Amino acid sequence: MLEQICRDERVDDVWLLNFFSTVTYSAPKKVLQFISLREMWEYGLVVKRYLEYPDISMEELGDVFEEIQYYLQQKDYIVHFVDEALESDRINLILNISFHDRKVTFRSWSLSGEMQESCLSYEDYGKRYMVCGLSGGMVRFDIYSPVKQKKELHLSMLQKRMHGSKIFIINRKRCLSDNKGISASSKVMREWFTVFQDVISLFDKKQLFTSSFVIRDEERRLFETDRGYGDAEHLGQMIKVYNKLLGRLEKCSKRC
């Protein structure tokens, strides 16, 4: 979902570097992750609204999807909460509504995190993902509209994220103790380092300081060396260096 929004022309690259310059540890998932949709909304990167439909019947599905299509035409992003517990990760990303053949194209995610794209008729989608015809059943769609941002570095915001985003030893231990999450966390750390280098490049272009002030050659090799995503020792080393790099960039940015 975030990747879709990040590719939107209304979202400026500099803002993305601000928000993807750090990661956090998710206790419920026991993995490292980037900024969440909730944070994107709270920071004002997207405007969020929602639609709720109580007690939908199968006959009313056409009206529901017609309303959803209006927002798709505005190039908004539509999330359907498959589970009524809104904190659940069970969501579908609605891509297209076809009135002609009454079909819904959407993306969903398996428990393992794999994404798949599907196309179902209104009726089949309703039976599989909605509580149609059940008294008290609720269907919820969240609508996210990217907000066009000014092309600014927002140095104070970057410093704030640097200061509050180090991974403390207790969370590092928790992260490394979950064998299932090590692969996902390692992937996040590699992706984070790519973004971090782009952040440093911004400072280079402004001739504030060079990357050699922040990143050592051996630290760069650590993230560029492929030892597999299931290596707990390697992940532990990346997390330690992550903390060091945030500290150095924070100091350098304050001098600027």
CYANA upper distance limits for C-alpha pairs under 8 A (distance plus 0.5 A):
  1 MET  CA      5 ILE  CA      7.09
  1 MET  CA     93 LEU  CA      7.76
  2 LEU  CA      6 CYS  CA      6.52
  2 LEU  CA     36 SER  CA      8.33
  2 LEU  CA     37 LEU  CA      7.45
  3 GLU  CA      7 ARG  CA      6.89
  4 GLN  CA      8 ASP  CA      7.30
  5 ILE  CA     11 VAL  CA      7.95
  5 ILE  CA     77 TYR  CA      8.32
  5 ILE  CA    146 PRO  CA      7.59
  6 CYS  CA     11 VAL  CA      6.92
  6 CYS  CA     16 LEU  CA      7.64
  7 ARG  CA     11 VAL  CA      8.00
  8 ASP  CA    146 PRO  CA      8.15
 10 ARG  CA    146 PRO  CA      6.70
 10 ARG  CA    147 VAL  CA      6.78
 10 ARG  CA    148 LYS  CA      5.08
 10 ARG  CA    149 GLN  CA      7.70
 11 VAL  CA     15 TRP  CA      7.83
 11 VAL  CA     16 LEU  CA      8.09
 11 VAL  CA     45 LEU  CA      8.01
 11 VAL  CA    146 PRO  CA      6.95
 11 VAL  CA    147 VAL  CA      7.20
 11 VAL  CA    148 LYS  CA      6.16
 11 VAL  CA    149 GLN  CA      6.86
 12 ASP  CA     16 LEU  CA      7.15
 12 ASP  CA    148 LYS  CA      7.69
 12 ASP  CA    149 GLN  CA      6.58
 12 ASP  CA    150 LYS  CA      7.87
 12 ASP  CA    151 LYS  CA      6.91
 13 ASP  CA     17 LEU  CA      6.79
 13 ASP  CA    151 LYS  CA      8.49
 14 VAL  CA     18 ASN  CA      6.90
 14 VAL  CA    151 LYS  CA      6.88
 14 VAL  CA    152 GLU  CA      7.08
 14 VAL  CA    153 LEU  CA      6.53
 15 TRP  CA     19 PHE  CA      6.93
 15 TRP  CA    149 GLN  CA      8.15
 15 TRP  CA    151 LYS  CA      8.12
 15 TRP  CA    152 GLU  CA      8.01
 15 TRP  CA    153 LEU  CA      7.72
 15 TRP  CA    154 HIS  CA      8.46
 16 LEU  CA     20 PHE  CA      6.35
 17 LEU  CA     21 SER  CA      6.12
 17 LEU  CA    195 VAL  CA      6.91
 17 LEU  CA    196 PHE  CA      8.20
 17 LEU  CA    198 ASP  CA      7.86
 17 LEU  CA    199 VAL  CA      6.64
 18 ASN  CA    153 LEU  CA      8.07
 18 ASN  CA    154 HIS  CA      8.09
 18 ASN  CA    157 MET  CA      7.77
 18 ASN  CA    158 LEU  CA      6.01
 18 ASN  CA    161 ARG  CA      8.47
 18 ASN  CA    199 VAL  CA      8.32
 19 PHE  CA     35 ILE  CA      7.16
 19 PHE  CA    158 LEU  CA      8.28
 19 PHE  CA    161 ARG  CA      8.28
 20 PHE  CA     34 PHE  CA      6.79
 20 PHE  CA     35 ILE  CA      7.15
 20 PHE  CA    192 TRP  CA      7.50
 20 PHE  CA    195 VAL  CA      7.22
 21 SER  CA    158 LEU  CA      8.39
 21 SER  CA    161 ARG  CA      8.28
 21 SER  CA    162 MET  CA      8.41
 21 SER  CA    192 TRP  CA      7.11
 21 SER  CA    195 VAL  CA      6.61
 21 SER  CA    196 PHE  CA      6.04
 21 SER  CA    199 VAL  CA      7.76
 22 THR  CA     34 PHE  CA      7.46
 22 THR  CA    161 ARG  CA      7.26
 22 THR  CA    162 MET  CA      7.41
 22 THR  CA    165 SER  CA      6.74
 22 THR  CA    192 TRP  CA      7.47
 23 VAL  CA     32 LEU  CA      6.93
 23 VAL  CA     33 GLN  CA      6.01
 23 VAL  CA     34 PHE  CA      5.29
 23 VAL  CA     35 ILE  CA      7.45
 23 VAL  CA    165 SER  CA      7.19
 23 VAL  CA    192 TRP  CA      7.88
 24 THR  CA     32 LEU  CA      6.07
 24 THR  CA     33 GLN  CA      6.07
 24 THR  CA     34 PHE  CA      6.90
 24 THR  CA     35 ILE  CA      8.21
 24 THR  CA    165 SER  CA      6.92
 24 THR  CA    166 LYS  CA      8.39
 24 THR  CA    167 ILE  CA      7.59
 25 TYR  CA     30 LYS  CA      7.49
 25 TYR  CA     31 VAL  CA      6.33
 25 TYR  CA     32 LEU  CA      4.99
 25 TYR  CA     33 GLN  CA      6.85
 25 TYR  CA    167 ILE  CA      7.65
 25 TYR  CA    171 ASN  CA      7.20
 25 TYR  CA    175 CYS  CA      8.15
 26 SER  CA     30 LYS  CA      5.97
 26 SER  CA     31 VAL  CA      6.05
 26 SER  CA     32 LEU  CA      6.54
 26 SER  CA     33 GLN  CA      7.31
 27 ALA  CA     31 VAL  CA      7.73
 29 LYS  CA    181 GLY  CA      8.44
 30 LYS  CA    174 ARG  CA      7.42
 30 LYS  CA    175 CYS  CA      6.23
 30 LYS  CA    178 ASP  CA      7.33
 30 LYS  CA    181 GLY  CA      6.91
 31 VAL  CA    175 CYS  CA      6.32
 31 VAL  CA    181 GLY  CA      5.89
 31 VAL  CA    182 ILE  CA      7.73
 31 VAL  CA    184 ALA  CA      7.35
 31 VAL  CA    185 SER  CA      5.92
 32 LEU  CA    175 CYS  CA      7.95
 32 LEU  CA    184 ALA  CA      8.05
 32 LEU  CA    185 SER  CA      5.40
 32 LEU  CA    188 VAL  CA      7.16
 32 LEU  CA    189 MET  CA      8.36
 33 GLN  CA    185 SER  CA      7.63
 33 GLN  CA    188 VAL  CA      6.88
 34 PHE  CA    188 VAL  CA      8.03
 35 ILE  CA     39 GLU  CA      6.74
 35 ILE  CA     40 MET  CA      7.54
 36 SER  CA     40 MET  CA      6.87
 37 LEU  CA     41 TRP  CA      6.76
 38 ARG  CA     42 GLU  CA      6.71
 39 GLU  CA     43 TYR  CA      6.54
 40 MET  CA     44 GLY  CA      6.86
 40 MET  CA     45 LEU  CA      5.81
 40 MET  CA     46 VAL  CA      6.77
 41 TRP  CA     45 LEU  CA      6.35
 41 TRP  CA     46 VAL  CA      5.59
 41 TRP  CA     47 VAL  CA      6.70
 41 TRP  CA     48 LYS  CA      6.99
 44 GLY  CA    147 VAL  CA      7.85
 45 LEU  CA    146 PRO  CA      6.58
 45 LEU  CA    147 VAL  CA      6.12
 45 LEU  CA    148 LYS  CA      8.46
 45 LEU  CA    149 GLN  CA      8.21
 46 VAL  CA    144 TYR  CA      6.41
 46 VAL  CA    145 SER  CA      5.71
 46 VAL  CA    146 PRO  CA      4.74
 46 VAL  CA    147 VAL  CA      5.78
 47 VAL  CA    144 TYR  CA      6.17
 47 VAL  CA    145 SER  CA      5.56
 47 VAL  CA    146 PRO  CA      6.89
 47 VAL  CA    147 VAL  CA      7.29
 48 LYS  CA    142 ASP  CA      7.41
 48 LYS  CA    143 ILE  CA      6.08
 48 LYS  CA    144 TYR  CA      5.23
 48 LYS  CA    145 SER  CA      6.98
 49 ARG  CA    142 ASP  CA      6.49
 49 ARG  CA    143 ILE  CA      5.68
 49 ARG  CA    144 TYR  CA      7.25
 50 TYR  CA    140 ARG  CA      7.63
 50 TYR  CA    141 PHE  CA      6.05
 50 TYR  CA    142 ASP  CA      4.83
 50 TYR  CA    143 ILE  CA      6.04
 51 LEU  CA    140 ARG  CA      6.33
 51 LEU  CA    141 PHE  CA      5.67
 51 LEU  CA    142 ASP  CA      7.02
 51 LEU  CA    143 ILE  CA      8.37
 52 GLU  CA    138 MET  CA      7.31
 52 GLU  CA    139 VAL  CA      6.16
 52 GLU  CA    140 ARG  CA      5.11
 52 GLU  CA    141 PHE  CA      6.98
 53 TYR  CA    138 MET  CA      6.23
 53 TYR  CA    139 VAL  CA      5.59
 53 TYR  CA    140 ARG  CA      7.06
 54 PRO  CA    136 GLY  CA      6.99
 54 PRO  CA    137 GLY  CA      6.21
 54 PRO  CA    138 MET  CA      4.93
 54 PRO  CA    139 VAL  CA      6.82
 55 ASP  CA    131 VAL  CA      8.24
 55 ASP  CA    132 CYS  CA      7.06
 55 ASP  CA    133 GLY  CA      6.40
 55 ASP  CA    134 LEU  CA      6.51
 55 ASP  CA    135 SER  CA      6.13
 55 ASP  CA    136 GLY  CA      6.39
 55 ASP  CA    137 GLY  CA      5.73
 55 ASP  CA    138 MET  CA      6.79
 56 ILE  CA     60 GLU  CA      6.77
 56 ILE  CA     61 LEU  CA      7.76
 56 ILE  CA    131 VAL  CA      7.96
 56 ILE  CA    132 CYS  CA      5.54
 56 ILE  CA    133 GLY  CA      6.23
 56 ILE  CA    134 LEU  CA      8.20
 56 ILE  CA    137 GLY  CA      8.12
 56 ILE  CA    138 MET  CA      8.26
 56 ILE  CA    139 VAL  CA      8.27
 57 SER  CA     61 LEU  CA      7.41
 57 SER  CA    132 CYS  CA      5.57
 57 SER  CA    133 GLY  CA      5.12
 58 MET  CA    123 GLU  CA      7.28
 58 MET  CA    126 GLY  CA      7.65
 58 MET  CA    132 CYS  CA      6.57
 58 MET  CA    133 GLY  CA      7.39
 60 GLU  CA     64 VAL  CA      7.03
 61 LEU  CA     65 PHE  CA      6.72
 61 LEU  CA    122 TYR  CA      7.08
 61 LEU  CA    123 GLU  CA      8.15
 61 LEU  CA    126 GLY  CA      7.96
 62 GLY  CA     66 GLU  CA      6.57
 62 GLY  CA    102 ARG  CA      8.21
 62 GLY  CA    122 TYR  CA      7.79
 63 ASP  CA     67 GLU  CA      6.88
 64 VAL  CA     68 ILE  CA      6.91
 65 PHE  CA     69 GLN  CA      6.54
 65 PHE  CA     97 ILE  CA      7.25
 66 GLU  CA     70 TYR  CA      7.13
 66 GLU  CA     97 ILE  CA      8.23
 66 GLU  CA     99 PHE  CA      8.21
 67 GLU  CA     71 TYR  CA      7.69
 68 ILE  CA     72 LEU  CA      7.03
 68 ILE  CA     78 ILE  CA      8.20
 68 ILE  CA     97 ILE  CA      8.35
 69 GLN  CA     73 GLN  CA      6.70
 69 GLN  CA     96 ASN  CA      7.66
 69 GLN  CA     97 ILE  CA      6.34
 70 TYR  CA     74 GLN  CA      7.21
 71 TYR  CA     75 LYS  CA      7.17
 71 TYR  CA     76 ASP  CA      6.11
 71 TYR  CA     77 TYR  CA      8.30
 71 TYR  CA     78 ILE  CA      8.27
 71 TYR  CA    143 ILE  CA      8.18
 72 LEU  CA     76 ASP  CA      5.82
 72 LEU  CA     77 TYR  CA      7.31
 72 LEU  CA     78 ILE  CA      7.83
 72 LEU  CA     95 LEU  CA      8.05
 72 LEU  CA     96 ASN  CA      7.61
 75 LYS  CA    145 SER  CA      8.12
 76 ASP  CA    143 ILE  CA      6.98
 76 ASP  CA    144 TYR  CA      6.20
 76 ASP  CA    145 SER  CA      5.44
 76 ASP  CA    146 PRO  CA      7.97
 77 TYR  CA     93 LEU  CA      7.99
 77 TYR  CA     94 ILE  CA      7.99
 77 TYR  CA     95 LEU  CA      8.50
 77 TYR  CA    143 ILE  CA      6.13
 77 TYR  CA    144 TYR  CA      5.54
 77 TYR  CA    145 SER  CA      7.06
 78 ILE  CA     93 LEU  CA      6.36
 78 ILE  CA     94 ILE  CA      5.94
 78 ILE  CA     95 LEU  CA      8.14
 78 ILE  CA    141 PHE  CA      7.03
 78 ILE  CA    142 ASP  CA      6.29
 78 ILE  CA    143 ILE  CA      5.28
 78 ILE  CA    144 TYR  CA      7.07
 79 VAL  CA     91 ILE  CA      6.91
 79 VAL  CA     92 ASN  CA      6.23
 79 VAL  CA     93 LEU  CA      5.28
 79 VAL  CA     94 ILE  CA      6.77
 79 VAL  CA    141 PHE  CA      5.97
 79 VAL  CA    142 ASP  CA      5.58
 79 VAL  CA    143 ILE  CA      6.97
 80 HIS  CA     91 ILE  CA      6.00
 80 HIS  CA     92 ASN  CA      5.57
 80 HIS  CA     93 LEU  CA      6.87
 80 HIS  CA     94 ILE  CA      7.62
 80 HIS  CA    139 VAL  CA      8.36
 80 HIS  CA    140 ARG  CA      6.58
 80 HIS  CA    141 PHE  CA      5.03
 80 HIS  CA    142 ASP  CA      7.04
 81 PHE  CA     85 ALA  CA      8.43
 81 PHE  CA     86 LEU  CA      7.01
 81 PHE  CA     88 SER  CA      8.34
 81 PHE  CA     90 ARG  CA      6.87
 81 PHE  CA     91 ILE  CA      5.18
 81 PHE  CA     92 ASN  CA      7.16
 81 PHE  CA    139 VAL  CA      7.87
 81 PHE  CA    140 ARG  CA      6.27
 81 PHE  CA    141 PHE  CA      6.78
 81 PHE  CA    142 ASP  CA      8.36
 82 VAL  CA     90 ARG  CA      6.05
 82 VAL  CA     91 ILE  CA      5.75
 82 VAL  CA     92 ASN  CA      7.31
 82 VAL  CA    129 TYR  CA      6.26
 82 VAL  CA    130 MET  CA      7.57
 82 VAL  CA    139 VAL  CA      8.39
 83 ASP  CA     88 SER  CA      6.96
 83 ASP  CA     90 ARG  CA      6.42
 83 ASP  CA     91 ILE  CA      7.88
 84 GLU  CA    138 MET  CA      7.45
 84 GLU  CA    139 VAL  CA      7.78
 84 GLU  CA    140 ARG  CA      8.02
 90 ARG  CA    109 TRP  CA      7.94
 91 ILE  CA    108 SER  CA      7.05
 91 ILE  CA    109 TRP  CA      8.00
 92 ASN  CA    106 PHE  CA      6.87
 92 ASN  CA    107 ARG  CA      6.06
 92 ASN  CA    108 SER  CA      5.27
 92 ASN  CA    109 TRP  CA      8.03
 93 LEU  CA    106 PHE  CA      5.94
 93 LEU  CA    107 ARG  CA      5.56
 93 LEU  CA    108 SER  CA      7.06
 94 ILE  CA    104 VAL  CA      7.93
 94 ILE  CA    105 THR  CA      6.81
 94 ILE  CA    106 PHE  CA      4.87
 94 ILE  CA    107 ARG  CA      7.07
 95 LEU  CA    104 VAL  CA      8.23
 95 LEU  CA    105 THR  CA      5.95
 95 LEU  CA    106 PHE  CA      5.50
 95 LEU  CA    107 ARG  CA      7.78
 96 ASN  CA    104 VAL  CA      6.50
 96 ASN  CA    105 THR  CA      5.56
 96 ASN  CA    106 PHE  CA      7.44
 97 ILE  CA    102 ARG  CA      7.91
 97 ILE  CA    103 LYS  CA      6.53
 97 ILE  CA    104 VAL  CA      5.37
 97 ILE  CA    105 THR  CA      6.94
 98 SER  CA    102 ARG  CA      5.95
 98 SER  CA    103 LYS  CA      5.68
 98 SER  CA    104 VAL  CA      6.96
 99 PHE  CA    103 LYS  CA      7.49
101 ASP  CA    121 SER  CA      8.28
102 ARG  CA    121 SER  CA      6.22
102 ARG  CA    122 TYR  CA      6.24
103 LYS  CA    119 CYS  CA      7.06
103 LYS  CA    120 LEU  CA      5.93
103 LYS  CA    121 SER  CA      4.67
103 LYS  CA    122 TYR  CA      5.97
104 VAL  CA    119 CYS  CA      5.98
104 VAL  CA    120 LEU  CA      5.88
104 VAL  CA    121 SER  CA      6.60
104 VAL  CA    122 TYR  CA      6.90
104 VAL  CA    125 TYR  CA      7.86
105 THR  CA    117 GLU  CA      7.81
105 THR  CA    118 SER  CA      6.26
105 THR  CA    119 CYS  CA      4.80
105 THR  CA    120 LEU  CA      7.17
106 PHE  CA    117 GLU  CA      6.26
106 PHE  CA    118 SER  CA      6.09
106 PHE  CA    119 CYS  CA      6.91
107 ARG  CA    115 MET  CA      7.20
107 ARG  CA    116 GLN  CA      6.13
107 ARG  CA    117 GLU  CA      4.87
107 ARG  CA    118 SER  CA      6.75
108 SER  CA    115 MET  CA      6.24
108 SER  CA    116 GLN  CA      6.11
108 SER  CA    117 GLU  CA      7.03
108 SER  CA    118 SER  CA      8.34
109 TRP  CA    113 GLY  CA      6.05
109 TRP  CA    114 GLU  CA      5.91
109 TRP  CA    115 MET  CA      4.99
109 TRP  CA    116 GLN  CA      6.82
110 SER  CA    114 GLU  CA      5.85
110 SER  CA    115 MET  CA      7.09
110 SER  CA    116 GLN  CA      8.48
120 LEU  CA    124 ASP  CA      6.38
120 LEU  CA    125 TYR  CA      6.14
121 SER  CA    125 TYR  CA      6.54
122 TYR  CA    126 GLY  CA      6.56
123 GLU  CA    127 LYS  CA      6.69
124 ASP  CA    128 ARG  CA      6.63
125 TYR  CA    129 TYR  CA      6.27
125 TYR  CA    130 MET  CA      7.78
126 GLY  CA    130 MET  CA      5.28
126 GLY  CA    131 VAL  CA      7.81
126 GLY  CA    132 CYS  CA      6.92
127 LYS  CA    131 VAL  CA      7.75
127 LYS  CA    132 CYS  CA      7.45
130 MET  CA    139 VAL  CA      7.02
131 VAL  CA    137 GLY  CA      6.11
131 VAL  CA    138 MET  CA      7.57
131 VAL  CA    139 VAL  CA      7.83
132 CYS  CA    137 GLY  CA      7.78
133 GLY  CA    137 GLY  CA      8.25
154 HIS  CA    158 LEU  CA      6.89
155 LEU  CA    159 GLN  CA      6.66
155 LEU  CA    253 SER  CA      7.87
156 SER  CA    160 LYS  CA      6.73
157 MET  CA    161 ARG  CA      6.83
158 LEU  CA    162 MET  CA      6.72
159 GLN  CA    163 HIS  CA      6.60
159 GLN  CA    250 GLU  CA      6.16
159 GLN  CA    253 SER  CA      7.54
159 GLN  CA    254 LYS  CA      8.17
160 LYS  CA    164 GLY  CA      6.78
161 ARG  CA    165 SER  CA      6.34
162 MET  CA    166 LYS  CA      7.82
162 MET  CA    246 LEU  CA      5.95
162 MET  CA    247 GLY  CA      7.55
162 MET  CA    249 LEU  CA      8.08
162 MET  CA    250 GLU  CA      6.40
163 HIS  CA    246 LEU  CA      8.10
163 HIS  CA    247 GLY  CA      7.97
163 HIS  CA    250 GLU  CA      7.42
166 LYS  CA    242 TYR  CA      8.22
166 LYS  CA    243 ASN  CA      5.83
166 LYS  CA    246 LEU  CA      7.77
167 ILE  CA    171 ASN  CA      6.86
167 ILE  CA    172 ARG  CA      6.89
167 ILE  CA    239 ILE  CA      7.72
167 ILE  CA    243 ASN  CA      7.18
168 PHE  CA    172 ARG  CA      6.74
169 ILE  CA    173 LYS  CA      6.66
170 ILE  CA    174 ARG  CA      6.83
171 ASN  CA    175 CYS  CA      6.49
172 ARG  CA    176 LEU  CA      6.69
172 ARG  CA    236 GLY  CA      7.71
172 ARG  CA    239 ILE  CA      7.85
173 LYS  CA    177 SER  CA      6.53
174 ARG  CA    178 ASP  CA      7.23
175 CYS  CA    181 GLY  CA      7.61
175 CYS  CA    182 ILE  CA      7.49
175 CYS  CA    185 SER  CA      8.35
176 LEU  CA    181 GLY  CA      8.46
176 LEU  CA    182 ILE  CA      6.86
176 LEU  CA    232 ALA  CA      6.36
176 LEU  CA    235 LEU  CA      8.08
176 LEU  CA    236 GLY  CA      7.48
178 ASP  CA    182 ILE  CA      7.01
179 ASN  CA    183 SER  CA      8.34
179 ASN  CA    230 GLY  CA      8.07
179 ASN  CA    232 ALA  CA      8.43
180 LYS  CA    184 ALA  CA      8.45
181 GLY  CA    185 SER  CA      6.56
182 ILE  CA    186 SER  CA      6.49
182 ILE  CA    229 TYR  CA      7.33
182 ILE  CA    230 GLY  CA      6.13
182 ILE  CA    231 ASP  CA      7.73
182 ILE  CA    232 ALA  CA      6.87
182 ILE  CA    235 LEU  CA      7.82
183 SER  CA    187 LYS  CA      6.86
183 SER  CA    229 TYR  CA      4.90
183 SER  CA    230 GLY  CA      5.32
183 SER  CA    231 ASP  CA      8.21
184 ALA  CA    188 VAL  CA      6.87
184 ALA  CA    229 TYR  CA      7.90
185 SER  CA    189 MET  CA      6.76
185 SER  CA    235 LEU  CA      8.14
186 SER  CA    190 ARG  CA      6.83
186 SER  CA    229 TYR  CA      5.96
186 SER  CA    230 GLY  CA      8.08
186 SER  CA    235 LEU  CA      6.24
187 LYS  CA    191 GLU  CA      6.75
187 LYS  CA    229 TYR  CA      7.14
188 VAL  CA    192 TRP  CA      6.43
189 MET  CA    193 PHE  CA      6.75
189 MET  CA    223 PHE  CA      8.38
189 MET  CA    235 LEU  CA      8.49
189 MET  CA    238 MET  CA      7.58
189 MET  CA    239 ILE  CA      8.15
190 ARG  CA    194 THR  CA      7.17
190 ARG  CA    223 PHE  CA      6.45
190 ARG  CA    224 GLU  CA      8.18
191 GLU  CA    195 VAL  CA      7.12
192 TRP  CA    196 PHE  CA      6.57
193 PHE  CA    197 GLN  CA      6.67
193 PHE  CA    223 PHE  CA      7.48
194 THR  CA    198 ASP  CA      7.09
195 VAL  CA    199 VAL  CA      6.86
196 PHE  CA    200 ILE  CA      6.90
197 GLN  CA    201 SER  CA      6.68
197 GLN  CA    211 SER  CA      8.43
198 ASP  CA    202 LEU  CA      6.92
199 VAL  CA    203 PHE  CA      7.37
200 ILE  CA    204 ASP  CA      6.81
200 ILE  CA    210 THR  CA      7.92
200 ILE  CA    211 SER  CA      6.31
201 SER  CA    205 LYS  CA      6.69
201 SER  CA    210 THR  CA      8.38
201 SER  CA    211 SER  CA      7.61
202 LEU  CA    206 LYS  CA      6.94
203 PHE  CA    207 GLN  CA      6.65
203 PHE  CA    208 LEU  CA      5.94
203 PHE  CA    209 PHE  CA      6.64
203 PHE  CA    210 THR  CA      7.65
204 ASP  CA    208 LEU  CA      6.64
204 ASP  CA    209 PHE  CA      6.22
204 ASP  CA    210 THR  CA      5.71
204 ASP  CA    211 SER  CA      7.47
208 LEU  CA    256 CYS  CA      7.09
209 PHE  CA    213 PHE  CA      7.50
209 PHE  CA    252 CYS  CA      8.26
210 THR  CA    214 VAL  CA      8.19
211 SER  CA    215 ILE  CA      6.40
212 SER  CA    216 ARG  CA      6.79
214 VAL  CA    245 LEU  CA      6.89
214 VAL  CA    248 ARG  CA      6.23
214 VAL  CA    249 LEU  CA      6.67
215 ILE  CA    219 GLU  CA      7.00
215 ILE  CA    220 ARG  CA      7.22
215 ILE  CA    245 LEU  CA      7.34
216 ARG  CA    220 ARG  CA      6.89
217 ASP  CA    221 ARG  CA      6.83
218 GLU  CA    222 LEU  CA      6.80
219 GLU  CA    223 PHE  CA      7.36
219 GLU  CA    241 VAL  CA      7.44
220 ARG  CA    224 GLU  CA      6.76
221 ARG  CA    225 THR  CA      6.18
222 LEU  CA    238 MET  CA      7.48
223 PHE  CA    238 MET  CA      7.35
227 ARG  CA    231 ASP  CA      7.35
227 ARG  CA    234 HIS  CA      7.94
231 ASP  CA    235 LEU  CA      6.84
232 ALA  CA    236 GLY  CA      6.61
233 GLU  CA    237 GLN  CA      6.87
234 HIS  CA    238 MET  CA      6.82
235 LEU  CA    239 ILE  CA      6.74
236 GLY  CA    240 LYS  CA      6.90
237 GLN  CA    241 VAL  CA      6.80
238 MET  CA    242 TYR  CA      6.43
239 ILE  CA    243 ASN  CA      6.95
240 LYS  CA    244 LYS  CA      7.07
241 VAL  CA    245 LEU  CA      6.59
242 TYR  CA    246 LEU  CA      6.78
243 ASN  CA    247 GLY  CA      6.82
244 LYS  CA    248 ARG  CA      6.81
245 LEU  CA    249 LEU  CA      6.63
246 LEU  CA    250 GLU  CA      6.54
247 GLY  CA    251 LYS  CA      6.85
248 ARG  CA    252 CYS  CA      6.70
249 LEU  CA    253 SER  CA      6.45
250 GLU  CA    254 LYS  CA      6.79
251 LYS  CA    255 ARG  CA      7.01
252 CYS  CA    256 CYS  CA      7.08
